[in-house]
Amino acid sequence: MLAGAGGAAWYVVAGSGTKPLWSVPSKSEWGLGEQEVDGTWFTDRAVVQTLSGGVKAYARDTGQKLWATPLPGAGNQACVAPSVSDGDVGIVAYGASGMAGAHGQCDHVAAYDLNSGKELWHRGFKVKDEFKTGGKLAVARAGETVVITTDREQVALKAADGTETWDVKKVVPSGCASGTYTGGKNLIRTTSCLEGDEFEGKRWTEASLVDPDTGKAGWTKRFGEGEAEIALSTSPLVLSGEAKGVFALDEKSGERRGELSEMAERFYLLPEEDGSPMRQVAGFGNILLMGMGEKESAEGEAKTLVAYDLDSGKELWKAPASSTVEYIPLRDTGGERLLAYVTDGAEKPKLVEFDPKDGAMTTVAEYPEEVDQNMGAGAWPFWHQGVLYVTSVGAGLNSDSYALVALPTTAS
């Protein structure tokens, strides 16, 4: 069935089984760029998608467009949008578009009411980026607080109104840099510190669990120089540093768990450093799942999914690697099942489940080839209340490409 909704087309695909519940075509009044952003949010009745030119909301049951709000100003492009939306407020960073599809500036932030689409506030920030290379600010969102970091300034704001909620400079220990903030279910600060002379003084790194409402640290742990540089995940809590690789901490106490042996040596670790955890990471009980590319593979950069025990740090198993496959572990599924969305070239995309003991893979649902083939750049799955939503920020090669598709998660 094809219907009209406020001038934009939406589709409800008839049939049962593993066919899409509905899909939204990527043809739109806003150009779809190549920027990949994480901002897909859910309210009681809507799924809200961040696109290049703004945000749009669709009814979760039908895909009918509910509202659409462009970014402030003209010629701007979204660049960072964290997936947290507490208080039904979505945050989008944006800036002037680049030439010929290149990444543009990223020096403004806007907030949206996800129930109405109303813009709540927007603000510009100082970004050095003097050669206009598309250097972007980092947006760490946790709860109802957002920490904005650029190479010129750092500020903690209330997501709902943009007012300053605490002074970033006052909560950092003496002798330490202002630090890198990573949001998600927790707000984690990693920072480097120096005691004494710059050349001969003592250097170390610290990690802190930060209260988003006050900026105060619930705990702070000290590590060696270059050891705790960034959080790959904030729940479960996994840190990485050039000096010692990757290791896990207990979220509540900050005590050490396992060191994920040889992960950095065997796999490509490419955190975005945009304030959000790595998107291809999920935790289930004591197991960490990461979708990664293997180094020194005979196939080039072969993709795989690796499971680690967070307490021992040992690799439990890994999925079959291939240069065409893409494994994306699904977060926030409401259970302990190890689920992932898998695409593999011209093959049908699948929802699969892994056995936690040996990694045996079982197909839960298989979708038509066009679900993957019709998605454009930056296609990414999100799980919400038993439905799998796959979003795309770029138009696909086919004329009937999707910007958003809703998929059932059981086969029939």
C-alpha positions as CSV (number, residue, x, y, z in Angstrom):
1,M,0.0,0.0,0.0
2,L,1.3,3.5,-0.9
3,A,-0.1,6.5,0.9
4,G,0.6,10.2,1.2
5,A,1.5,11.9,4.5
6,G,2.2,15.6,4.6
7,G,3.7,15.6,1.1
8,A,6.1,12.8,1.7
9,A,5.6,9.2,0.6
10,W,5.6,6.3,3.0
11,Y,5.1,2.6,2.4
12,V,3.5,-0.2,4.2
13,V,4.6,-3.5,2.7
14,A,1.9,-6.1,2.6
15,G,2.6,-9.7,3.6
16,S,4.0,-11.5,6.6
17,G,7.1,-13.5,7.4
18,T,10.3,-11.6,7.1
19,K,9.2,-9.0,4.7
20,P,9.6,-5.4,5.9
21,L,6.8,-4.0,8.1
22,W,7.1,-0.7,6.3
23,S,9.8,1.4,4.6
24,V,10.5,5.1,3.8
25,P,12.1,6.0,0.5
26,S,15.2,8.1,0.5
27,K,13.7,10.6,-2.0
28,S,13.3,13.7,0.1
29,E,13.3,17.4,0.1
30,W,16.6,17.3,2.0
31,G,19.8,16.1,0.3
32,L,21.2,13.0,1.8
33,G,24.9,13.4,2.4
34,E,27.6,10.9,3.3
35,Q,27.9,11.8,7.0
36,E,27.2,8.8,9.2
37,V,25.5,9.8,12.5
38,D,24.2,7.7,15.3
39,G,21.1,9.7,16.0
40,T,18.1,7.4,15.7
41,W,15.8,7.9,18.6
42,F,12.5,6.4,19.9
43,T,9.5,7.8,21.7
44,D,6.2,6.1,22.7
45,R,4.9,6.5,19.2
46,A,7.7,7.5,16.9
47,V,11.1,6.6,15.5
48,V,13.1,9.8,14.9
49,Q,15.9,9.8,12.3
50,T,18.8,12.2,11.9
51,L,19.4,13.0,8.3
52,S,21.9,15.3,6.6
53,G,19.6,18.3,6.7
54,G,17.6,17.8,9.9
55,V,15.4,15.3,11.8
56,K,12.3,13.5,10.8
57,A,9.8,11.4,12.9
58,Y,7.7,8.5,11.6
59,A,5.0,6.5,13.4
60,R,6.4,3.3,14.7
61,D,3.4,1.2,13.6
62,T,2.9,2.5,10.1
63,G,5.9,4.6,9.0
64,Q,3.7,7.6,8.3
65,K,5.6,10.9,8.6
66,L,4.7,12.8,11.8
67,W,6.9,15.8,11.5
68,A,10.1,17.1,9.9
69,T,12.4,19.9,11.2
70,P,15.4,21.2,9.3
71,L,18.7,22.3,10.8
72,P,19.0,26.0,11.7
73,G,20.2,28.1,8.8
74,A,20.8,27.2,5.2
75,G,23.4,24.9,3.7
76,N,24.2,23.1,6.9
77,Q,24.9,19.4,7.4
78,A,24.6,17.1,10.4
79,C,27.9,15.6,11.6
80,V,27.4,14.1,15.1
81,A,24.2,12.9,16.8
82,P,24.5,10.7,19.9
83,S,22.0,7.9,20.3
84,V,21.0,8.9,23.9
85,S,17.7,10.8,24.0
86,D,16.7,11.0,27.7
87,G,13.8,13.3,28.3
88,D,12.8,12.8,24.7
89,V,15.4,15.4,23.7
90,G,17.7,14.7,20.7
91,I,21.0,16.5,20.2
92,V,22.5,17.1,16.7
93,A,25.8,18.7,15.9
94,Y,26.1,20.4,12.5
95,G,27.9,22.9,10.4
96,A,28.4,24.3,6.8
97,S,28.4,21.6,4.2
98,G,31.6,20.7,2.4
99,M,32.3,21.0,-1.3
100,A,31.3,18.1,-3.6
101,G,30.0,15.9,-0.7
102,A,33.1,16.3,1.4
103,H,32.7,16.7,5.2
104,G,32.1,20.3,6.1
105,Q,32.5,22.2,9.3
106,C,31.1,20.9,12.6
107,D,30.8,23.8,15.0
108,H,27.1,24.1,16.0
109,V,24.8,22.1,18.2
110,A,20.9,22.0,18.2
111,A,18.4,20.3,20.4
112,Y,15.0,19.0,19.4
113,D,11.8,18.0,21.3
114,L,11.3,14.5,19.9
115,N,7.5,14.5,20.6
116,S,6.8,17.7,18.6
117,G,9.9,18.3,16.4
118,K,10.3,21.7,17.9
119,E,13.8,23.1,18.0
120,L,14.6,23.9,21.7
121,W,17.9,25.7,21.2
122,H,21.0,26.0,19.1
123,R,24.5,27.3,19.8
124,G,27.8,27.8,18.0
125,F,31.2,26.7,19.4
126,K,34.8,27.7,18.7
127,V,36.6,25.2,16.5
128,K,40.1,25.8,15.3
129,D,39.9,23.8,12.1
130,E,41.7,26.7,10.3
131,F,42.2,24.6,7.1
132,K,38.5,23.6,7.1
133,T,39.3,19.9,7.0
134,G,35.9,18.9,8.5
135,G,37.3,18.5,12.1
136,K,34.3,17.9,14.3
137,L,33.5,18.6,17.8
138,A,32.7,15.8,20.3
139,V,29.3,15.4,21.8
140,A,29.2,13.2,24.9
141,R,25.5,12.6,26.0
142,A,24.5,10.9,29.2
143,G,21.2,11.3,30.9
144,E,20.0,14.9,30.4
145,T,23.5,16.4,30.2
146,V,25.7,16.9,27.1
147,V,29.4,17.7,27.2
148,I,30.7,19.5,24.1
149,T,34.4,19.4,23.4
150,T,36.3,21.2,20.7
151,D,40.0,22.0,20.3
152,R,39.2,25.5,21.7
153,E,36.6,24.9,24.4
154,Q,34.7,22.4,26.6
155,V,31.3,22.9,28.2
156,A,28.7,20.8,30.0
157,L,25.1,21.8,29.1
158,K,21.5,20.8,30.0
159,A,20.1,19.0,26.9
160,A,16.7,20.5,27.4
161,D,17.6,24.3,27.4
162,G,21.3,24.6,26.6
163,T,22.2,26.2,29.9
164,E,25.5,25.3,31.6
165,T,25.0,22.6,34.2
166,W,28.5,22.5,35.8
167,D,31.9,23.9,35.2
168,V,34.1,21.4,33.4
169,K,37.4,23.1,34.5
170,K,36.5,22.9,38.2
171,V,35.8,19.1,38.3
172,V,39.2,18.0,36.8
173,P,42.0,17.2,39.3
174,S,44.9,19.6,39.5
175,G,47.7,18.8,37.1
176,C,45.3,17.0,34.7
177,A,44.0,18.0,31.3
178,S,40.3,18.7,30.9
179,G,40.0,15.2,29.4
180,T,38.0,13.2,26.9
181,Y,34.3,12.5,27.7
182,T,32.4,9.5,26.4
183,G,28.7,9.2,26.9
184,G,26.0,6.5,26.7
185,K,24.6,4.8,29.7
186,N,27.5,6.2,31.7
187,L,29.6,9.4,31.4
188,I,33.2,8.5,31.5
189,R,36.2,10.9,31.6
190,T,39.7,9.9,30.6
191,T,42.5,12.3,31.1
192,S,46.3,12.7,31.1
193,C,48.1,14.1,34.1
194,L,51.5,15.5,34.9
195,E,53.3,16.1,38.2
196,G,56.5,18.2,38.1
197,D,58.6,19.3,35.2
198,E,57.2,18.8,31.7
199,F,60.3,16.9,30.5
200,E,61.2,14.9,33.7
201,G,58.0,14.9,35.7
202,K,55.7,12.0,36.5
203,R,53.0,11.3,33.9
204,W,49.9,9.1,34.2
205,T,46.3,8.8,33.0
206,E,43.1,8.7,34.9
207,A,39.6,7.4,34.3
208,S,36.5,8.6,36.2
209,L,32.8,7.8,36.4
210,V,31.2,11.2,36.2
211,D,27.7,12.1,37.5
212,P,26.1,13.8,34.5
213,D,24.0,16.1,36.8
214,T,26.9,17.5,38.9
215,G,30.1,16.7,37.1
216,K,31.5,15.0,40.3
217,A,33.4,11.8,40.0
218,G,31.8,8.7,41.6
219,W,35.2,7.1,41.4
220,T,38.6,7.9,39.8
221,K,41.3,5.3,39.0
222,R,44.9,6.0,38.1
223,F,46.7,4.2,35.3
224,G,50.1,4.4,33.6
225,E,51.0,7.0,30.9
226,G,49.1,6.3,27.7
227,E,47.1,3.5,29.3
228,A,43.6,4.9,29.7
229,E,43.1,7.2,26.7
230,I,39.5,6.6,25.6
231,A,36.4,4.6,26.4
232,L,35.4,2.2,23.7
233,S,32.3,1.4,25.6
234,T,30.8,2.9,28.7
235,S,28.4,0.0,29.6
236,P,30.1,-2.4,29.9
237,L,33.1,-0.2,30.6
238,V,36.0,-0.9,28.3
239,L,39.0,1.4,27.9
240,S,41.8,1.6,25.4
241,G,45.3,3.2,25.4
242,E,48.3,3.0,23.1
243,A,50.5,1.8,26.0
244,K,48.6,-1.2,27.2
245,G,45.9,-2.1,24.7
246,V,42.3,-2.7,25.8
247,F,40.9,-3.6,29.2
248,A,37.7,-3.7,31.1
249,L,36.7,-2.0,34.4
250,D,33.7,-2.6,36.8
251,E,31.3,0.2,36.1
252,K,30.2,0.7,39.7
253,S,33.6,0.5,41.4
254,G,36.2,1.2,38.7
255,E,38.1,-1.9,39.7
256,R,40.0,-3.8,37.0
257,R,38.4,-6.7,35.2
258,G,40.1,-8.5,32.3
259,E,42.7,-7.3,29.9
260,L,41.4,-8.1,26.4
261,S,44.6,-9.8,25.2
262,E,46.0,-8.9,21.8
263,M,42.8,-7.2,20.6
264,A,44.7,-4.1,19.4
265,E,47.4,-6.2,17.8
266,R,45.0,-8.5,15.9
267,F,42.0,-6.3,15.0
268,Y,41.5,-2.7,13.7
269,L,40.2,-0.4,16.5
270,L,38.9,2.8,15.1
271,P,37.0,4.8,17.8
272,E,35.4,7.9,16.3
273,E,36.4,10.1,19.2
274,D,33.1,12.0,18.7
275,G,31.9,11.5,22.3
276,S,29.9,8.3,21.8
277,P,30.9,4.7,22.4
278,M,32.0,2.7,19.4
279,R,28.8,1.7,17.5
280,Q,29.9,-1.9,16.8
281,V,30.2,-2.8,20.5
282,A,27.6,-4.5,22.7
283,G,27.7,-6.2,26.1
284,F,25.5,-9.0,27.4
285,G,26.2,-10.2,30.9
286,N,29.8,-11.1,31.1
287,I,30.3,-11.1,27.3
288,L,31.6,-8.3,25.1
289,L,30.8,-8.5,21.4
290,M,32.7,-6.4,18.9
291,G,32.4,-6.3,15.1
292,M,35.9,-5.7,13.8
293,G,38.3,-6.1,10.8
294,E,41.1,-8.5,11.1
295,K,44.7,-7.4,10.5
296,E,47.0,-9.4,8.3
297,S,44.1,-11.3,6.8
298,A,44.6,-13.2,3.5
299,E,41.5,-11.5,2.2
300,G,42.6,-8.0,3.0
301,E,40.5,-6.4,5.8
302,A,38.2,-9.4,6.6
303,K,35.3,-8.6,8.9
304,T,34.3,-10.7,11.9
305,L,32.5,-10.6,15.2
306,V,34.6,-11.4,18.3
307,A,33.3,-12.4,21.8
308,Y,35.4,-11.7,24.9
309,D,35.0,-12.7,28.5
310,L,35.1,-9.4,30.4
311,D,36.5,-10.9,33.6
312,S,39.3,-13.0,32.2
313,G,39.8,-10.9,29.1
314,K,40.1,-14.1,27.0
315,E,38.7,-14.4,23.5
316,L,35.8,-16.9,23.6
317,W,35.2,-17.3,19.9
318,K,34.9,-15.3,16.7
319,A,32.5,-15.6,13.7
320,P,33.7,-16.7,10.3
321,A,35.6,-13.8,8.7
322,S,35.1,-12.5,5.2
323,S,35.9,-9.4,3.2
324,T,32.2,-9.0,2.2
325,V,30.4,-9.8,5.4
326,E,29.4,-7.1,8.1
327,Y,28.4,-8.2,11.6
328,I,26.7,-5.5,13.7
329,P,25.9,-6.6,17.3
330,L,22.5,-5.3,18.5
331,R,22.4,-3.3,21.7
332,D,19.6,-2.7,24.2
333,T,17.6,-5.8,23.1
334,G,16.1,-6.2,26.6
335,G,17.6,-9.6,27.2
336,E,20.8,-11.7,27.3
337,R,20.5,-13.1,23.7
338,L,23.6,-12.5,21.6
339,L,21.9,-11.0,18.5
340,A,23.5,-9.4,15.4
341,Y,22.4,-8.0,12.1
342,V,24.5,-9.5,9.3
343,T,24.9,-8.5,5.6
344,D,27.1,-10.3,3.1
345,G,27.3,-8.9,-0.4
346,A,24.4,-10.1,-2.6
347,E,23.2,-12.5,0.1
348,K,20.0,-11.9,2.0
349,P,20.5,-9.8,5.2
350,K,19.8,-11.7,8.4
351,L,19.1,-11.4,12.1
352,V,21.2,-14.1,13.8
353,E,21.8,-15.4,17.3
354,F,25.1,-16.7,18.6
355,D,25.5,-19.4,21.2
356,P,27.5,-17.7,24.1
357,K,29.6,-20.8,24.7
358,D,31.0,-21.6,21.2
359,G,29.6,-18.9,18.9
360,A,27.4,-21.3,16.9
361,M,25.3,-19.0,14.7
362,T,21.6,-19.5,14.2
363,T,19.4,-17.5,11.7
364,V,16.5,-16.0,13.5
365,A,15.0,-14.1,10.5
366,E,16.1,-13.7,6.9
367,Y,15.1,-10.6,4.9
368,P,14.7,-9.9,1.2
369,E,18.0,-8.9,-0.7
370,E,16.6,-5.5,-1.4
371,V,16.5,-4.6,2.3
372,D,20.3,-4.3,2.1
373,Q,20.7,-3.5,-1.6
374,N,18.3,-0.5,-1.3
375,M,20.0,1.0,1.6
376,G,22.5,3.8,1.0
377,A,25.5,5.0,2.8
378,G,25.8,4.5,6.6
379,A,23.1,1.9,6.9
380,W,22.8,0.9,10.6
381,P,20.4,-1.3,12.6
382,F,18.7,-0.3,15.8
383,W,16.6,-2.6,18.0
384,H,13.5,-1.2,19.8
385,Q,10.8,-3.3,21.5
386,G,11.2,-6.3,19.3
387,V,11.4,-4.4,15.9
388,L,14.6,-3.9,14.0
389,Y,14.9,-0.5,12.3
390,V,17.6,0.0,9.7
391,T,18.4,3.6,8.8
392,S,20.5,5.1,6.1
393,V,21.9,8.7,5.7
394,G,22.6,8.3,2.0
395,A,20.7,7.4,-1.1
396,G,21.3,3.9,-2.5
397,L,22.3,3.0,-6.0
398,N,18.7,1.8,-6.8
399,S,15.9,4.3,-7.7
400,D,13.7,2.9,-4.9
401,S,16.3,3.1,-2.1
402,Y,15.3,3.3,1.5
403,A,16.1,5.9,4.1
404,L,14.4,3.8,6.9
405,V,12.9,0.3,7.0
406,A,11.2,-1.5,9.9
407,L,11.8,-5.3,10.1
408,P,10.1,-8.0,12.1
409,T,12.4,-10.0,14.3
410,T,10.7,-13.4,14.1
411,A,10.4,-15.6,11.1
412,S,7.0,-17.2,10.2
